[in-house]
Amino acid sequence: MTFKYKNVYINDTATVVGKLENEGPLSKYFDKAELDYYVGEKTFEEGETKLILESVDILLKKQNKNIEDINMFISGDLLNQITASSFAALKLKTPYLGIFSACASSVEGLIMASNMIEKRQLKNCICSVSSDNDCAERQFRYPVEYGGPKPLTTTFTVTGAASALLSRDKSLIKVESGTIGRVIDMGIKDAYSMGAVMAPAMADTLMMHLKDLKRDISYYDLILSGDLGRYGKDILKDYMKEEYNIKLTKYDDTACMIYDINNQNVYSGGSGPACAPLVTYSYIFKLMKKKKIKRVLLIATGALLSTTTVNQKRTIPAIAHAISLEVAE
């Protein structure tokens, strides 16, 4: 399902990252780095909530606004029952929608906000997402203190938070369209191979987006997936060629961009709800503002697993949502 928008803009963004992300190739593009893994709090989970609040605070200051000026706050994360987002919303005291599409949550939030803003149901909205490596390791794998080995296909959960302010007020970055994806399950049970799990969902949403809009893939200057990792990126390219006879050329994956995957110990690259928007809102938006690229299709991918379903040896379903971002004329 694809929606077209005439008057929805991303007015500004804010990005906060952790220590390892700040040591990566995009460090100069982020707004703030927290070098303490606890972010000054008692627990990693409280630290993740603080990352969200810091990104919202930076965003509001950039726009010279107060939280009272914001109509709605949409946010998602990976913690049990999206608690990082909900505790942030408790502090912000703004009408709140908590969302979950795993690592696809960032684009889900943008589509929801865009639909309401386009219909004038909202004047503006802040969309946030977060993830924290230590929180994710404790929840989905093992506490980091265990130091357990992992296969190279594993993705490394990004620590950070990203926020965007959307409204009808014209700015440089326009939300042109958005596509809600379908849940795809290829029968994979390996929780350490998220790229293989999510690549078919990415392909399905990409093709749905192009079909709905009767658009050729050459329309975009750049197609971004987030976050398949090194191996998932290759799987997607092969899948697109075999299934649809499409060769992906103007394409990259945010999981492979946020880290130096050849020199940082991050296995096949980044993951987590914050991965795709951290790369997009910082580096990609910088390119768009310089008009080096004008049309970007961001497709965020998520693995819809839980610790329970993994322990039950069930297959892992995946989802992907797409948002088309353009430089406003």
JOQUI-V345937 format. One record per residue. N is the residue number from 1. RES is the residue in one small letter. SS is DSSP state (a for helix, b for strand, c for the rest). NEAR is the number of other C-alpha atoms within 10 Angstrom. Layout:
# JOQUI-V345937
n: [N/N]
res: [RES/RES]
ss: [SS/SS]
near: [NEAR/NEAR]
This chain:
# JOQUI-V345937
n: [1/2/3/4/5/6/7/8/9/10/11/12/13/14/15/16/17/18/19/20/21/22/23/24/25/26/27/28/29/30/31/32/33/34/35/36/37/38/39/40/41/42/43/44/45/46/47/48/49/50/51/52/53/54/55/56/57/58/59/60/61/62/63/64/65/66/67/68/69/70/71/72/73/74/75/76/77/78/79/80/81/82/83/84/85/86/87/88/89/90/91/92/93/94/95/96/97/98/99/100/101/102/103/104/105/106/107/108/109/110/111/112/113/114/115/116/117/118/119/120/121/122/123/124/125/126/127/128/129/130/131/132/133/134/135/136/137/138/139/140/141/142/143/144/145/146/147/148/149/150/151/152/153/154/155/156/157/158/159/160/161/162/163/164/165/166/167/168/169/170/171/172/173/174/175/176/177/178/179/180/181/182/183/184/185/186/187/188/189/190/191/192/193/194/195/196/197/198/199/200/201/202/203/204/205/206/207/208/209/210/211/212/213/214/215/216/217/218/219/220/221/222/223/224/225/226/227/228/229/230/231/232/233/234/235/236/237/238/239/240/241/242/243/244/245/246/247/248/249/250/251/252/253/254/255/256/257/258/259/260/261/262/263/264/265/266/267/268/269/270/271/272/273/274/275/276/277/278/279/280/281/282/283/284/285/286/287/288/289/290/291/292/293/294/295/296/297/298/299/300/301/302/303/304/305/306/307/308/309/310/311/312/313/314/315/316/317/318/319/320/321/322/323/324/325/326/327/328/329]
res: [m/t/f/k/y/k/n/v/y/i/n/d/t/a/t/v/v/g/k/l/e/n/e/g/p/l/s/k/y/f/d/k/a/e/l/d/y/y/v/g/e/k/t/f/e/e/g/e/t/k/l/i/l/e/s/v/d/i/l/l/k/k/q/n/k/n/i/e/d/i/n/m/f/i/s/g/d/l/l/n/q/i/t/a/s/s/f/a/a/l/k/l/k/t/p/y/l/g/i/f/s/a/c/a/s/s/v/e/g/l/i/m/a/s/n/m/i/e/k/r/q/l/k/n/c/i/c/s/v/s/s/d/n/d/c/a/e/r/q/f/r/y/p/v/e/y/g/g/p/k/p/l/t/t/t/f/t/v/t/g/a/a/s/a/l/l/s/r/d/k/s/l/i/k/v/e/s/g/t/i/g/r/v/i/d/m/g/i/k/d/a/y/s/m/g/a/v/m/a/p/a/m/a/d/t/l/m/m/h/l/k/d/l/k/r/d/i/s/y/y/d/l/i/l/s/g/d/l/g/r/y/g/k/d/i/l/k/d/y/m/k/e/e/y/n/i/k/l/t/k/y/d/d/t/a/c/m/i/y/d/i/n/n/q/n/v/y/s/g/g/s/g/p/a/c/a/p/l/v/t/y/s/y/i/f/k/l/m/k/k/k/k/i/k/r/v/l/l/i/a/t/g/a/l/l/s/t/t/t/v/n/q/k/r/t/i/p/a/i/a/h/a/i/s/l/e/v/a/e]
ss: [c/b/b/b/c/c/c/c/b/b/b/b/b/b/b/b/b/c/a/a/a/a/c/c/c/c/a/a/a/c/c/b/b/c/c/c/c/c/c/c/c/c/c/a/a/a/a/a/a/a/a/a/a/a/a/a/a/a/a/a/a/a/c/c/c/c/a/a/a/c/c/c/b/b/b/b/c/c/c/a/a/a/a/a/a/a/a/a/a/a/a/a/c/c/c/b/b/b/b/c/c/a/a/a/a/a/a/a/a/a/a/a/a/a/a/a/a/a/c/c/c/c/c/b/b/b/b/b/b/b/b/c/a/a/a/a/a/a/a/a/c/c/c/a/a/a/c/c/c/c/c/c/c/c/c/b/b/c/c/b/b/b/b/b/b/b/b/c/c/c/c/c/b/b/b/b/b/b/b/c/c/c/c/b/c/c/c/c/c/c/c/c/c/a/a/a/a/a/a/a/a/a/a/a/a/a/a/a/a/a/a/a/c/c/c/c/a/a/a/c/c/b/b/b/b/b/c/c/a/a/a/a/a/a/a/a/a/a/a/a/a/a/a/a/c/c/c/c/c/c/b/b/b/a/a/a/c/c/c/c/c/c/c/c/c/c/c/c/c/b/b/c/a/a/a/a/a/a/a/a/a/a/a/a/a/a/a/a/a/c/c/c/c/c/b/b/b/b/b/b/b/b/b/c/c/c/a/a/a/a/a/c/c/c/c/c/c/b/b/b/b/b/b/b/b/b/b/c/c]
near: [12/19/16/16/17/12/17/26/27/24/20/20/27/27/29/26/28/22/15/19/25/21/16/16/13/17/19/12/17/19/17/19/20/19/14/11/18/19/19/13/14/9/13/19/21/18/22/31/25/23/32/29/24/20/25/28/17/18/24/22/12/13/12/9/12/11/16/10/13/19/15/20/26/27/28/31/33/26/21/10/13/18/18/27/29/20/17/23/22/11/10/16/12/18/13/19/16/19/20/21/23/26/32/33/33/37/30/28/26/25/23/17/25/32/18/16/21/18/12/13/12/18/18/25/26/27/27/32/36/35/31/31/21/22/23/24/15/15/15/16/15/14/14/13/9/8/8/9/6/11/10/14/21/22/28/22/23/29/30/31/30/35/32/25/23/28/26/19/12/14/16/16/22/24/23/22/22/27/25/21/26/17/17/21/18/15/11/16/19/16/22/15/20/25/30/23/30/33/32/25/28/29/21/18/26/23/16/19/27/15/12/12/13/9/12/11/19/11/12/18/16/19/22/21/30/36/34/33/32/22/20/26/25/14/19/22/17/17/17/20/13/11/10/11/10/13/14/16/12/13/16/19/25/26/32/25/22/26/25/18/19/11/9/13/12/22/18/25/32/31/32/31/34/33/35/32/30/31/23/22/20/20/18/20/24/14/13/20/14/11/13/12/17/19/21/24/24/26/31/34/36/31/24/21/17/16/12/10/13/15/8/10/13/15/18/22/20/28/29/34/33/30/25/21/22/23/20/16/8]
